Amino acid sequence: MGVNLLRGHTRRLAVPYLVLAVCAAVGAGLVAGALRPSRSFLGTPGYGFAATLLLGIGLYGSTHDIELAEVKKSLRVVLVAVTFGVILKAALIAAVMVLAFRRPEYLVLGIAVAQIDPLSVAAMQDDPRVTPRAKAILSIWASFDDPMTVLLTVYFSALALRLGDSGPATGSVVSDSADVLGSLLSNIALFALTLAVWWLIRLAYLLWSRTGRAGEDADRTVRPPAAAGAPRPATGRPLSLDVAALVVVVVLLAVAAHTTLVLAVALAGLAVRLGRFAGVLEGAVALAFLLASAALGFLLSGGVCLYQGLVLGAAAFAAQFLVTLLIGRLLVRPRLSRADRAHLGLGQQNGITAILLALSLEPSFPGTVGVVGPAVLTVNLLHYGFRWARADTRRWTAVRSWTTARRTPDRPVDPAGPQPPHRALRPRRRAKDRSRIRAG
């Protein structure tokens, strides 16, 4: 269940199930917004709690499935991508929006769409032409850039409010930076507290198991499945620890939604694993994605900024391609193949994080959802369009062959397809002939 239900695509048109589910959720939200238009709930505590809770679920799901061994293999690329890459992408997108529309509050829009959606990446990692190394880099990149984007959103929101027309008259950029630093330290403190609680639980279980009273619980440990097509490998961990991990994560999500310290939730995904309850997390992430899409459709019923959204989506897609070229040529060794570079450069997809950031920013920046909604659609359409029309695909080769045949109607078309040109080879003379010529 969960994300596994959203993997794959339809047989005839090859439309991903994820796209169909999101379109259905957005359509339901549009219908609900048209029947009962209301935006009075945007500034309420319940709206903020729900938006932050869904964002925390998405961030925890993005970092939960990261294998630390894969991170160590591409540590340099990941560190540069989630720091320099995210900042550069956000700066490029924000510069385009501010220069195009002369509105300082559009700074936050570059942050909202600068990340790559891990759920969409996981659903589209079935390209046989791409090496496992490039797939691992894109998956880790998509998982780690979400927390970085959330952190940058806090700072750029304060900066955009100050530079905007309705910005506060008191304070300074230094005070805003101090607030962001305080928020970062609070997130680290909450993560440290969660980690300490989790370690204490594990230590208590180890001490309890040494007394000989944990035999019954140890018998319930999941054994590796014998069937070759088992859906999920066993965790090898007792059931009580998995239940404790689930309780710790639920409490952490509730605290983070109340205090808006969602960065701690993303960090906890690297340390606190749910074991056999990972399927529950997949279902929660998929449900959060669909609920966020429905909320997006509900707010979009109040108005859409189509032109700004198209510019924002095109800028985000182009920024991903430029950053990939820069990082791929200067930092990746050994260099990636052409198909791998195309996979990373055209891998920009927006989903749950962009939508939830837009929902969170809407009370402070009215109209954010009306811009981010069309931008998410633009980015994903560009992604699937370039994925279909890449130069090394069979479809593009067939289109080029058909175009060539249309331009030269008098020449018969070879049914076997266009043949590669052959060079005219000069006949090689034998050594005896050369000796005769020299003797003569």
Buried (B, 14 or more C-beta within 10 A) or exposed (E): EBBBEBBBBEEEEEEBBBBEBBBBBBEBBBBBBEEEEEBEEBEEEEBBBBBBBBBBBBBBBBBBBBEEEBBEBBEEBBBBBBEBBBBBBBBBBBBBBBEBBEBBBBBBBBBBBBBBBBBBBBBBBEBEBBBEBBBBBBBBBBBBBBBBBBBBBBBBBBBBBBBBEEBEEEBEEEEBEEBBEEBBEBBBEBBEEBBEBBEEBBEEBEEEBEEEEBEEBEEEBBEEEEEEEEEEEEBEBBBBBBBBBBEBBEEBBEBBBEBBBBBBBBBBBBBBBBBBBBBBBBBBBBBBBBBBBBBBBBBBBBEBBBEBBBBBBBBBBBBBBEBBEBBBEEBBEEEBBEBBBBBBBBBBBBBBBBBBBBBBBBBBBBBBBBBBBBBBBBBBEBBBEBBEEBEEEEEEEEEEBEEEBEEEEEEEEEEEEEEEEEEEEEEEEEEEEEEEEEEE
